[in-house]
Amino acid sequence: MFFLLFLMVLFSLPGCKKNKIVDDRIEVGETNFEQKEVSMEEIMQEEEGSVDLKSDINEEFSKQIGKTKFFFATSKYDLAEEDKKYLQKIADYLNVNNCVLIIEGNCDKRGSDAVNIPLSEKRAKAIYDNLIGQGISSLKLQAAGFGSRILVEGMDDQALSQNRVALIYIKN
């Protein structure tokens, strides 16, 4: 009898409702997770002014990791072995800190958008995939390619090489 009463009370309790995490790009349901595709432009528009590369958290992150720029050869998106060592440090950092890492792929201004946008996305994805492979949750990573976004002016080899880069920083 007591058991029957217990079951009746248990099943009469209200069910789980759908919630939204503060970052509403991820909806949490009763048993499943659904990740929505969001472009980096949308993220930056929503969070306008929230990304401060000189913030305390990004200065501390840069100091601990030692590297926040990953450079690429022309038309390439392969990670150098040295870069993989830094990505291990980043994975260690993400494992002990509750934060989101932004990864921005970029190209120099040579080439068309049809070539540079996918290439910049592949550069960001190379870092993203490496961190996922190290066990970092996709909820802690946001990656996007920006095509030929000019970070350093000029057409000399030095300026062009500075624009073939993936930038990483902590979302404030």
N, C-alpha and C positions, 0 to 999 in steps of 0.2 A: 504494500500500500504506500509506504513512504517513497519507494522507488518510483511509483506511478506519479505521485505528487511532484517529485523532483523533476521528472521528465516534462510534465505539464508546465512547470514554472520555466524550465530551460527553453522550451520551444515557444513560449509566449513572450520572451524577451525580444526587443526590437533587433532587426538585422543590421548588418554593417551598411553604412551609407557611403556613397562615393565622396571622396575628399579630393582636394587639390593641394598639391605641394605649393609652397610659396612661389617657386619658379613654375608658373602654370604651363610650361611647355611639356610637362610630364603629368598625365592624369593617372591617379591611383584608383583602381576599382577594388572590388571584393577579392579577386584572386589573380588579376592580371595587370601587367604594366604595358602601357602603350606610349611609345615615344613618337612625338610629332616632329616632322621635318621643319626646321626653322632656319632661314638664311642668316648669315652673320649681319647683313644689313638690318634685318628686322630686330635682331638682338641689340645692335648698337643704337637703333632708333628708340627702342623701348627703354634702354638703360642709358639714355643720353646723359653724358656727364658722369656716369658711374665708374668708368674705366679710367683710372688715374695711374699711369705707369710709375709715377713718382710717389705713390702712396706708400705708407709704412709697410704694408703687407707685400707689395711688389719689390720694394727695396730689400726687405728681409729675404724674400724668395730668391732674388737675384744674387744676394750675398751668399746664401746657403748653397745654391745650385752652381753658381759660377758661370752659367751660360743661359741666355734667353733668346739667342738668335742662332738659327741653324741655316747655314748657307749651302747652296746647291750649284752644281755646274750647269752650264747652258743646256737647256732642254732636258734636264735630268731631275729626278725626284728620289734618287737613292740616298739613304742615310750613310754617312761615313761611319767607320767603326768607332772613331772618337766620339761622335754624336751619340751613339748607342750607350756609351758609358755615362754620359750626362743624363740620358733618358732614364737610366737605372736610378740615378740620384733623384730625378723628378718623380719617378714611381714611388720611391721610398718616402719622399716628402708628401705625396698625395695619400699614401697609406696612413699617415699619422696626423694629417690635417684635414679638416672638413672644409673643403673649398672646391671651386670649379676652375679648371684650367682652360684658358682660351688659346686656341692654336689658329694662327692666321697665315695662310700660304700666299706668297707674292711672286711676281715675275718682273723681269726688267721690261722696258718699253718696246723692245724689239719683238716682232711677231704680232699676229692678229689676236683679237679677243677669242676667236674660235680655237686658237691654239693655247693662248695664255690662261684663259679661265680654267679649262680642264687641268692644265699643268699645275697651276697654283693650288687647285683642289687636291691633286695627287700629292703635292708636297705637304700640305696640312694632314692629309690622310696617312701618309707614311709615318708621321709622328704619332698620330692618333692610334693607328694599328699597332705600333710598337708598344705603346702604353697599355692598350687592351690586352696584348699578348703577355704582358707582365702582370695581368690580373687587376688592372685598374678598371673600375666600373665606368660604363659609358655615361652614367649620370654625372660623373665628375669631369667630363670632357666636352668641349664644344669646338668644332673645327670647321673652317670655311676657307675657300680660296677667293682672292680678290683680284685675280688677273694681274694686269700690269699697273699696279698702284705704285706711284713714285714716292719712295721714301728718301732717296738721295738723288738730287738733281745732277744731270750731266750725262754725256754719252761716252765718256772714256771708260776703259775696262774697270777701273776701280769703282766708279759710280754704278755701272751696270751690275757688277758682282754684288754690291751691297743691296740691290733690289731683288736679287734671286735668293729669297730668304723666307723662312717660316719664323714668325715671332710667337713667343709664348709668354703668357702672364696670367696672374690670378685675377679672376673676376671679383671686383669689390662688392 
